[in-house]
């Protein structure tokens, strides 16, 4: 089992490392994407402010901008046209991860800006100062342009400012961003300018989802291992039950684990069961062979004793009759051994049919009336009750139970029948000494005798109840023992109405 646990730990460690690496890769990729999106937003602000300065004629060169601008117009454009060109700007990401911005038609570009690499610094305050504090653009035109810029957020606030353009920090819980306050002399309120953040999923949410997915994957992997172990446990349990019932037939396809401890243990059990099965088979074959071979000398003894009756005097006749009784007893024992061997080996066929349980029991009582004449038999069975069973073997089982009760009953036996939607039940009670609770399982063991009043003096060989138990099993039922209300033993033969073995093979 240690090897199985180590394999489980090894898999969990490998999968855990894999899940951690995948989570790290996802978060790293997400971080890069977030950084790239922020950089694009900053480049967008740079491009829009720089375009407004160049197209309005307020500046010819912009060293503060990250763009290298080409084709600047010689004449200043109207504010409406500038806003239209900025709104229709075209971005292009080149293979070397640089960016190109085009204002105007592609074949007749009005203004082209190029960022050669990813800049780590942005100088917005200088660009905003040149644009917002320029005397060449009126206040209304400035407001029109910034309000139409897609990457710049504009908000009027009632705050006192110390200078026309003041940098501030906006705090949002654990996060913050930079912004600028602009207060023109002709305006009543200050203007708060900040970066417009697109409605992307927050990085915190991505981290939480990634961790949750990682934990979920780990739980699924653990569940998969536990399910696999449970499948192996159930398979092993099923195999051990087959072994216990003597039905093991090889384990090459039953154990899913190719080299686990469970399979080794199962194969050990299978090897042991195969050996036991061979021993039992040899024992059954020997018992059956001996029983069959005994029939011939028993028949010769019968014939010889019959011949001797005519040749001896009356003084020896009693001895011969006693010998005939012993021969008959020996013949009965052989018959019971053969019957039990066939039931145990499953070599007999059961033919189920609908029959009257009352007629079946009454026929047994009539056939054995000489053995039951000293007892009062109480029969509590409805004459209309119909059951489904193999008539021959059920009759054999009931006869064994009735005769067994008659051996130990003092004055009476009671036979009762009951049924429900799932089963039939026949109870046979006697008023004899009863069976101790700890001895009730022993009576079904072949040739087992109890050390109480139920001794060999009462007759029998210890096979009758074993035969009853096997017949009940092949009818999909069982035999139960309980205490009778009259003080003796109560045997209950129960068999299913829905499950049954059509054949013993």
C-alpha positions in Angstrom: 0.0 0.0 0.0 3.0 2.3 0.6 3.8 2.1 -3.1 0.2 3.1 -4.0 0.3 6.1 -1.6 3.7 7.1 -3.0 2.4 7.0 -6.6 -0.6 9.2 -5.5 1.8 11.7 -3.8 4.1 11.7 -6.9 1.2 12.4 -9.2 -0.1 15.2 -7.0 3.3 16.8 -6.7 3.8 16.6 -10.5 0.3 18.0 -11.2 0.7 20.6 -8.5 3.9 21.9 -10.1 2.2 21.8 -13.5 -0.8 23.8 -12.2 1.5 26.3 -10.5 3.5 26.8 -13.6 0.4 27.2 -15.7 -1.1 29.8 -13.2 2.2 31.7 -13.3 2.3 31.7 -17.1 -1.3 32.9 -17.2 -0.7 35.7 -14.7 2.5 36.7 -16.4 0.7 36.8 -19.8 -2.1 38.8 -18.2 0.4 41.2 -16.6 2.1 41.8 -20.0 -1.3 42.4 -21.7 -2.3 44.9 -19.0 1.0 46.7 -19.3 0.7 46.7 -23.1 -2.8 48.1 -22.9 -1.7 50.9 -20.5 1.2 51.8 -22.7 -1.2 52.0 -25.7 -3.4 54.4 -23.7 -0.5 56.6 -22.9 0.7 56.5 -26.5 -2.9 57.4 -27.5 -2.8 60.5 -25.3 0.6 61.5 -26.6 -0.6 61.1 -30.2 -3.8 63.1 -29.7 -2.2 66.1 -27.9 0.7 66.1 -30.4 -1.6 65.9 -33.4 -3.6 68.9 -32.0 -0.5 71.0 -31.5 1.0 70.1 -35.0 -2.3 70.5 -37.0 -3.3 73.7 -35.2 0.1 75.3 -36.0 0.8 75.8 -32.3 4.1 73.8 -32.6 6.2 72.6 -35.5 8.4 70.2 -33.5 7.7 68.3 -30.4 10.7 66.8 -28.6 8.5 65.9 -25.6 6.5 63.5 -27.8 7.5 59.8 -28.2 6.5 60.0 -31.9 8.7 60.9 -34.8 6.3 63.0 -36.9 6.5 63.4 -40.6 4.6 65.4 -43.2 3.3 68.1 -40.9 1.0 70.6 -42.8 2.3 74.0 -43.6 -1.0 75.7 -42.8 -3.1 75.4 -39.6 -6.4 73.5 -39.9 -9.7 74.4 -38.5 -10.5 72.9 -35.1 -13.4 70.8 -36.4 -11.2 69.3 -39.1 -8.5 68.6 -36.5 -11.0 66.8 -34.2 -12.3 64.8 -37.2 -8.8 63.7 -38.2 -7.9 62.7 -34.6 -11.1 60.7 -34.3 -10.3 58.8 -37.5 -6.7 58.1 -36.6 -5.3 54.7 -37.8 -3.0 52.5 -35.6 -0.6 50.0 -37.0 1.6 47.6 -34.9 4.7 46.7 -36.9 6.5 43.3 -36.6 9.2 44.8 -34.4 6.5 45.8 -31.9 6.8 49.5 -32.8 3.7 51.5 -33.6 2.7 53.8 -36.5 -0.1 56.4 -36.4 -1.6 57.8 -39.5 -4.0 60.8 -39.8 -5.9 61.1 -43.1 -6.2 58.7 -45.9 -3.5 56.0 -46.3 -2.4 57.1 -49.7 -2.6 60.8 -48.9 -1.6 60.9 -45.2 -1.9 64.3 -43.5 0.3 63.4 -40.6 2.3 60.3 -39.8 3.9 59.4 -36.4 6.1 56.5 -35.6 7.3 55.1 -32.2 10.5 53.2 -32.9 10.4 51.2 -29.7 8.4 50.8 -26.5 9.2 54.0 -24.5 9.6 53.6 -20.7 8.9 57.3 -20.0 6.2 59.7 -21.0 6.4 63.5 -20.7 2.7 64.6 -20.6 3.1 67.6 -18.4 5.2 69.4 -21.0 2.8 68.4 -23.9 -0.2 69.6 -21.9 1.5 72.8 -21.0 2.3 73.6 -24.6 -1.3 72.8 -25.6 -3.4 74.1 -22.8 -1.2 77.3 -22.1 -0.8 78.1 -25.8 -1.9 81.6 -26.8 -2.5 80.5 -30.5 -5.5 78.4 -29.6 -8.6 79.9 -27.9 -10.1 78.4 -24.7 -13.2 77.3 -26.5 -11.1 75.5 -29.2 -9.0 73.9 -26.5 -12.2 72.6 -24.7 -13.6 71.4 -28.0 -10.5 69.4 -28.9 -9.9 67.8 -25.5 -13.6 66.9 -25.1 -13.4 65.0 -28.4 -10.2 63.2 -27.6 -10.9 59.5 -27.0 -8.1 58.8 -24.7 -8.4 61.8 -22.4 -11.0 62.1 -19.6 -12.4 65.6 -19.0 -14.2 66.6 -15.8 -15.0 70.0 -14.2 -14.3 70.2 -10.5 -14.6 73.1 -8.0 -11.1 73.1 -6.6 -8.7 75.9 -5.8 -5.5 75.6 -7.8 -2.1 77.3 -7.3 -1.1 77.4 -10.9 -2.8 77.1 -14.3 -1.6 73.5 -14.7 -1.2 71.3 -11.6 -0.4 67.6 -11.5 -2.4 65.6 -8.9 -2.8 61.9 -7.9 -6.1 60.1 -7.9 -6.4 57.4 -5.3 -8.8 54.4 -5.8 -8.4 52.2 -2.8 -5.1 50.4 -3.2 -4.6 51.8 -6.7 -3.8 55.3 -7.9 -3.2 57.2 -11.2 -1.9 60.6 -12.2 -4.0 63.5 -13.5 -3.7 67.2 -14.2 -5.8 70.2 -13.0 -6.1 73.0 -15.6 -7.6 76.4 -14.6 -7.9 79.0 -17.4 -8.3 82.6 -16.4 -11.6 82.9 -18.3 -13.1 79.7 -16.8 -15.0 79.5 -13.5 -14.1 75.9 -12.6 -10.9 73.9 -13.0 -10.7 71.0 -15.4 -9.5 67.5 -14.3 -7.7 65.7 -17.1 -6.8 62.0 -16.7 -6.3 58.9 -18.8 -9.4 57.1 -20.0 -9.2 53.5 -18.9 -11.0 51.0 -21.1 -13.4 48.7 -19.4 -11.1 45.7 -19.1 -11.2 43.0 -16.4 -9.2 44.0 -13.4 -5.9 42.3 -12.8 -7.0 41.3 -9.3 -10.0 39.5 -10.8 -7.8 37.7 -13.3 -5.5 36.6 -10.4 -8.5 35.4 -8.3 -10.0 33.5 -11.3 -6.6 31.9 -12.2 -6.1 30.8 -8.6 -9.6 29.5 -8.4 -9.2 27.6 -11.7 -5.9 26.2 -10.4 -7.4 25.0 -7.2 -10.4 23.5 -9.1 -8.0 21.6 -11.4 -6.1 20.3 -8.4 -9.3 19.2 -6.7 -10.4 17.5 -10.0 -7.0 15.7 -10.2 -7.3 14.6 -6.5 -10.9 13.5 -7.1 -9.7 11.6 -10.2 -7.1 9.8 -8.1 -9.6 9.0 -5.3 -12.1 7.7 -7.9 -9.4 5.5 -9.4 -8.6 4.2 -6.0 -12.2 3.6 -5.2 -12.7 1.8 -8.5 -9.7 -0.4 -7.6 -11.2 -1.0 -4.2 -14.5 -2.0 -5.6 -12.9 -4.2 -8.2 -10.8 -5.8 -5.5 -13.8 -6.2 -3.2 -15.8 -7.8 -6.1 -12.9 -10.2 -6.8 -12.6 -11.2 -3.1 -16.3 -11.9 -3.0 -16.0 -14.1 -6.1 -13.1 -15.8 -4.4 -15.2 -16.3 -1.3 -18.0 -17.8 -3.4 -15.5 -20.0 -5.3 -16.1 -18.2 -8.6 -12.7 -16.7 -9.4 -11.8 -17.1 -13.0 -8.6 -15.2 -13.5 -7.8 -11.6 -12.9 -6.1 -10.5 -16.1 -8.9 -8.2 -17.2 -10.4 -7.2 -13.8 -7.7 -5.2 -12.1 -7.2 -1.7 -13.8 -3.9 -1.1 -12.0 -1.0 -2.7 -14.0 1.6 -2.7 -11.2 -0.2 -1.5 -8.0 -0.3 -3.2 -4.6 -4.0 -4.0 -5.0 -3.3 -6.1 -8.1 -0.5 -8.0 -6.4 -2.8 -8.7 -3.4 -5.6 -9.7 -5.7 -3.4 -12.1 -7.6 -2.3 -13.6 -4.3 -5.9 -14.1 -3.3 -6.6 -15.5 -6.8 -3.7 -17.9 -6.5 -4.9 -19.0 -3.1 -8.5 -19.4 -4.2 -7.4 -21.4 -7.3 -5.5 -23.8 -5.1 -8.5 -24.1 -2.7 -10.8 -24.5 -5.6 -8.6 -27.4 -7.0 -8.6 -29.0 -3.5 -12.4 -28.7 -3.2 -12.9 -30.0 -6.7 -10.7 -33.0 -5.9 -12.7 -33.5 -2.7 -16.0 -33.3 -4.5 -14.9 -35.6 -7.2 -13.6 -38.1 -4.7 -16.8 -37.9 -2.6 -19.0 -38.3 -5.7 -16.9 -41.2 -6.9 -16.9 -43.0 -3.6 -20.7 -42.4 -3.3 -21.3 -43.8 -6.7 -19.0 -46.7 -6.1 -20.8 -47.5 -2.8 -24.1 -48.1 -4.6 -22.8 -51.3 -6.2 -21.8 -53.0 -2.9 -24.9 -51.7 -1.2 -27.0 -53.2 -3.9 -25.1 -56.5 -3.5 -25.7 -56.4 0.2 -29.4 -55.9 -0.3 -29.6 -58.8 -2.7 -27.5 -61.0 -0.4 -29.7 -60.2 2.6 -32.8 -60.9 0.7 -31.4 -64.3 -0.3 -30.4 -65.1 3.2 -33.9 -64.6 4.5 -35.0 -67.7 2.8 -32.1 -69.8 4.0 -31.9 -69.0 7.7 -34.1 -69.9 10.6 -36.3 -67.5 12.5 -33.6 -66.8 15.1 -31.4 -65.1 12.6 -34.2 -63.2 10.8 -34.2 -60.4 13.4 -30.4 -59.9 12.8 -30.9 -59.8 9.0 -33.7 -57.2 9.3 -31.4 -55.1 11.5 -28.7 -55.4 8.8 -31.2 -54.4 6.1 -31.9 -51.3 8.2 -28.2 -50.4 8.3 -27.9 -50.9 4.6 -30.9 -48.7 4.0 -29.4 -46.1 6.2 -26.2 -46.3 4.4 -28.0 -46.0 1.0 -29.9 -42.9 2.3 -26.6 -41.3 3.4 -25.1 -41.9 -0.1 -28.2 -40.4 -1.7 -27.9 -37.3 0.4 -24.2 -36.9 -0.2 -24.8 -37.1 -4.0 -27.6 -34.6 -3.8 -25.6 -32.1 -1.8 -22.6 -32.5 -4.1 -24.8 -31.7 -7.1 -26.3 -28.7 -5.4 -22.9 -27.4 -4.3 -21.3 -28.0 -7.7 -24.2 -26.5 -9.6 -24.7 -29.3 -12.0 -28.5 -29.7 -11.7 -31.2 -27.9 -13.6 -34.1 -26.1 -11.9 -37.4 -26.0 -13.7 -39.5 -23.3 -12.3 -43.3 -23.5 -12.5 -46.4 -22.2 -10.8 -47.7 -24.6 -8.1 -50.0 -24.6 -5.1 -48.0 -24.4 -1.9 -50.8 -25.9 0.0 -51.0 -29.0 -2.2 -47.2 -29.4 -2.1 -47.0 -29.3 1.7 -50.1 -31.5 2.1 -48.6 -34.1 -0.2 -45.4 -34.1 2.0 -47.5 -34.6 5.1 -49.5 -37.4 3.6 -46.4 -39.1 2.3 -44.8 -39.0 5.7 -47.9 -39.6 7.9 -46.3 -42.6 9.7 -43.4 -40.4 10.9 -45.8 -37.6 11.9 -48.6 -39.6 13.4 -47.5 -39.0 17.0 -47.6 -35.2 16.5 -50.3 -32.6 16.0 -49.6 -30.7 12.7 -51.1 -27.2 12.5 -51.3 -26.1 8.8 -51.8 -22.4 8.3 -51.7 -22.1 4.5 -54.4 -20.6 2.2 -55.4 -23.2 -0.4 -55.4 -20.6 -3.2 -51.8 -19.5 -2.7 -49.6 -20.0 -5.8 -45.8 -19.8 -5.8 -43.2 -20.1 -8.5 -40.5 -22.7 -7.8 -38.8 -25.9 -8.8 -41.3 -28.4 -7.5 -38.9 -31.3 -7.0 -36.2 -29.4 -5.1 -38.7 -27.2 -3.1 -40.5 -30.4 -2.1 -37.1 -31.9 -1.0 -36.3 -28.8 1.1 -39.7 -28.6 2.8 -39.6 -32.4 3.5 -36.2 -32.0 5.2 -37.5 -29.1 7.3 -40.7 -30.9 8.3 -38.9 -34.1 9.2 -36.3 -32.2 11.0 -39.0 -30.5 13.1 -40.7 -33.8 13.7 -37.5 -35.3 15.2 -37.3 -32.7 18.0 -41.0 -31.7 18.5 -42.6 -32.8 21.7 -46.2 -32.7 20.7 -46.9 -30.5 17.7 -45.4 -28.6 14.8 -46.8 -25.6 13.0 -46.5 -24.8 9.3 -47.4 -21.2 8.2 -47.1 -19.5 4.8 -46.9 -15.7 4.2 -46.0 -13.5 1.3 -45.6 -9.9 0.1 -44.7 -8.1 -3.1 -41.1 -9.3 -3.1 -40.9 -12.8 -1.5 -42.6 -15.9 -0.3 -42.0 -17.3 3.2 -42.8 -20.7 4.8 -42.3 -21.0 8.6 -41.9 -24.4 10.3 -42.0 -24.4 14.1 -41.7 -27.1 16.7 -42.2 -27.2 20.5 -38.9 -29.0 21.1 -35.8 -27.9 23.0 -34.9 -25.2 20.4 -31.4 -24.2 19.2 -29.1 -21.8 21.1 -28.3 -18.6 19.3 -24.6 -19.2 19.0 -25.3 -22.6 17.4 -27.8 -21.5 14.8 -25.2 -21.1 12.0 -23.6 -24.5 12.7 -26.7 -26.5 11.7 -26.2 -25.7 8.1 -22.6 -27.0 8.0 -22.5 -30.5 6.4 -22.0 -33.3 8.9 -22.1 -30.8 11.8 -23.7 -32.1 15.0 -24.7 -30.0 18.0 -23.7 -31.0 21.5 -27.2 -30.7 23.0 -30.4 -32.6 22.9 -30.3 -32.6 19.1 -27.7 -35.4 18.9 -27.1 -38.3 16.6 -29.7 -40.3 18.6 -32.4 -38.4 16.8 -31.1 -39.6 13.4 -29.8 -37.8 10.4 -26.4 -37.2 9.1 -26.1 -33.4 9.2 -26.8 -32.9 5.5 -30.5 -32.2 5.4 -30.4 -28.6 6.4 -27.3 -28.0 4.3 -29.3 -29.3 1.3 -32.2 -27.0 2.2 -29.8 -24.0 2.4 -28.4 -24.7 -1.1 -31.9 -25.1 -2.6 -33.0 -21.8 -1.0 -29.9 -20.1 -2.4 -30.7 -21.3 -6.0 -34.2 -20.0 -5.5 -32.9 -16.5 -4.7 -33.6 -16.9 -1.0 -32.2 -18.1 2.3 -33.1 -20.1 5.4 -33.4 -18.3 8.8 -33.5 -19.7 12.3 -35.4 -18.1 15.2 -37.0 -19.1 18.4 -40.6 -20.4 18.2 -43.4 -19.0 20.3 -44.0 -22.6 21.5 -40.4 -22.8 22.9 -38.7 -24.8 20.1 -37.0 -23.8 16.9 -38.5 -21.9 14.0 -37.1 -22.4 10.5 -38.1 -19.9 7.8 -37.6 -20.8 4.2 -37.7 -17.5 2.2 -37.3 -17.2 -1.6 -37.6 -14.2 -3.9 -40.5 -13.6 -6.3 -38.3 -11.6 -8.7 -34.8 -13.1 -8.5 -34.0 -16.7 -9.1 -31.5 -19.0 -10.8 -33.1 -20.8 -13.7 -30.3 -23.3 -13.7 -27.5 -24.3 -11.3 -25.0 -24.3 -14.1 
